[in-house]
Amino acid sequence: MPKVKTRKSLSKRFRITKTGKVLRRQAFARHLNVSKSSKRLRRLRVNVKVKKVMAKKIRKVLGK
């Protein structure tokens, strides 16, 4: 059976932890940040776990 190719666009957007959880960046943190509070911007800096259903699909596409 041939090797599964990694989707490079997704490998740049998601990270898989040692335990197999899939992490992603928060949305809404790129621009127009002056109007957002410091507290909100701090929370947006943290990576978030992806939901189980989506994580399964992402892992499959990443070849993990």
C-alpha positions in Angstrom: 0.0 0.0 0.0 1.4 3.4 -0.9 2.4 6.0 1.7 -0.2 8.6 2.7 0.9 12.0 1.7 0.6 14.8 4.3 -1.6 17.8 3.5 1.0 20.5 4.0 -1.6 23.3 4.3 -3.1 21.5 7.3 0.2 20.5 8.9 1.0 24.2 9.2 -2.3 24.9 10.9 -2.6 22.1 13.3 -0.3 20.5 15.9 -0.6 17.0 17.3 0.5 16.4 20.9 2.2 13.3 22.2 -1.1 12.0 23.6 -2.8 12.5 20.1 -4.8 15.6 20.8 -5.0 18.1 17.9 -4.3 21.8 18.7 -5.2 24.8 16.6 -4.8 28.6 16.9 -7.6 30.8 18.0 -9.4 32.9 15.3 -9.9 36.7 15.5 -6.4 37.5 16.7 -4.8 38.8 13.5 -5.9 42.4 13.0 -8.2 45.1 14.4 -6.7 44.3 17.8 -6.8 47.8 19.2 -10.5 47.5 19.8 -10.1 44.2 21.7 -9.3 44.1 25.4 -6.0 42.9 26.7 -7.8 40.1 28.5 -9.4 38.9 25.3 -6.1 39.1 23.3 -4.3 37.1 26.0 -7.0 34.4 25.7 -6.7 34.4 22.0 -2.9 33.6 22.2 -3.5 30.2 23.7 -3.8 27.2 21.5 -7.1 25.3 21.7 -8.1 21.6 21.4 -10.0 20.6 18.4 -13.4 18.8 18.8 -13.1 15.0 18.7 -15.0 14.5 15.4 -12.8 17.1 13.6 -9.6 15.9 15.3 -10.2 12.4 13.9 -10.6 13.8 10.3 -7.5 16.0 10.7 -5.4 13.2 12.0 -6.4 11.1 9.0 -5.5 13.8 6.5 -2.1 14.4 8.3 -1.3 10.7 8.1 -1.1 10.2 11.8 
